[in-house]
Amino acid sequence: MHKKILFLLLAASAGIAISAQSALDDDLMQNIEDSTKSLTSNIALKDIKGGSVDAKELAEMFAKVEVFYQQKGDASEAVDLSRKSRELSVEVGKDITSRNFDHANELATSLSKTCKTCHSIYKKDA
Amino acid sequence: MSFNSRRDFILKSGLGLGSAALSGFIPGMGFVSAATAAELADPLAPKAPQFPAKIKSVIWLHQNGAPSTLDLYDYKPELAKLAGKDTPTSFLKGIKTSTQGGVGKLFVSNKRTWKQYGDSGAWFSDLLPNLAQQADKIAFIKSSVTVGATHDISILKLNTGDVNPGRPSLGAWITYALGSANRDLPAYVVLYNGDQEPRAGSVNWSSGFLPAVYQGTPFRPGDSPILYLDRPELRSAQQQRASLDLLKKLNNLGAASYPHDTELLARLQSYELADRMQSAAPEAVDLSKESDATKELYGLNDATSASYGTTLLRARRLVERGVRFIQVVSGWPDGISDAERRSWDAHSNLDDNHGLMAKMVDKPIAGLLADLKSRGLLDSTLVVWASEFGRTPWGESGNGRDHNPWGYTQWIAGGGVKAGYTHGATDDIGVQVADKDLAVDTYDLHATVLQLMGLDHLKTTFLNNGRSERPTVVYGKVIKELLA
């Protein structure tokens, strides 16, 4: 329940208009990739402020991806993967805040792998 | 930092660089401790691994051109049953093919035979009779995956972890993290056979954003491995030493003014290394003192395998002399002029191509494993069979195979490896990895190699323009099942 409320809040705070987009925004994907690299770096540097910002932004962006695929329909794997990515981002943020950088690093790596998995299924030129 | 005036700004950011350098601040590297400063002065000084290493050296056997592991290690009886038929669409789900002429009918050579070998029961085809005898030394990775369907891009990813140039190669990372174990030789050497350097280029042994001193050094085939290394006859050793001493003095003056110039530091190191290498490098690659039995073990008495066998025997000698990473790129046998037989890239005439290439590498690699074992070196050396991708089960041009990044075989052998183990598998006809949870990407292979060298891929980092970078980019997982 708590997670569902959090998702709805993220979706609302990201200012998402539930609309019928035909394709995912390339800029959004690029921003996710950039933020993932930044997150990895900030975890290695033990930068709590930078890492927390990256984790929060990633959670918001993955919320957008999740909504997109929910609206698109017939993309249950993408919904699951984007939800997993969003949840991982939140967990990474918690680890960073509590200075558990080793675990944050592992989760961030899992997050990157989840992105790859989704790309292998849904990215047009993968 | 606040800037109250233009003068203040210039002092604090521009002219202040000199004092910043003296204070230990290096642009791109942050503030350096005294220990790091010593490292900058001698970047190749040996460094301890992060935890006890299982191995001291890696021999990375890049099979250039991408062999069909469906014709070497990955026996598919179902493929044989379906040969000549259309590829069932169920096997193509989730992948995008780009074979010229479209996905052809499934192809199996009528020359191919298969047997199981050793206690592990590993499958080998008739193309690798000698390597098959070493079956129980090998751990197979039959769920290898990568991205990209062109050689240059995928070779770059195999070696550096990225499809774009600019990242350090795995050998450069290892050299950066561990330094050199032999000051008379490069810590990272690239070997190849054939009459040209590997076509994919030096970007595959580059130091990327790491200091230039960590790049690989290619050793050419032949008696003189490095161009212009030999001292000219007209110049005495004493004269050369005096010249080098003066050059060092002058370069050190320059280095003091530009402490962040890693290319200058690399050049300083390289002149001294070159001086030492004049005797050390030719000796390392001189096979004249190797026994006839050893030469035969590596296939030096056969024209097809002689050049590759020479390369691998040199690799063994470099391991004995403490070289940490030896990147061997397969070329072609002497005397081969047609492009279709200068790599494993058999888009057509696979039997002809692989018959030649397998004969080139089979005895030498088997000999290398046996020789390392008999000399007590296999326990501290990792041998890796790697390729940029595999090949498709459907034919191309009738009797060849196209590129396949979705599922193929690589293997490792040596210290810390669970010999006889097979990780993962491809589907029944060898298109894709059967269980994607067992897929091993290039980053995972790199992470596993680093683990064996005593390095955690997550903690082997370098600060590049304010961003912490690691060998596995943002990916990578140690494949623990491969480890003993």
Interface residues (C-beta under 8 A of the other chain):
Chain A: T36 K37 S38 T40 S41 N42 A44 L45 D102 N105 E106 A108 T109 S112 K113 K116 T117 S120 I121 D125 A126
Chain B: G94 K96 V147 K436 D441 L458 K459 T461 L463 R467 S468 E469 R470 T472 V473 V474 Y475 G476 K477
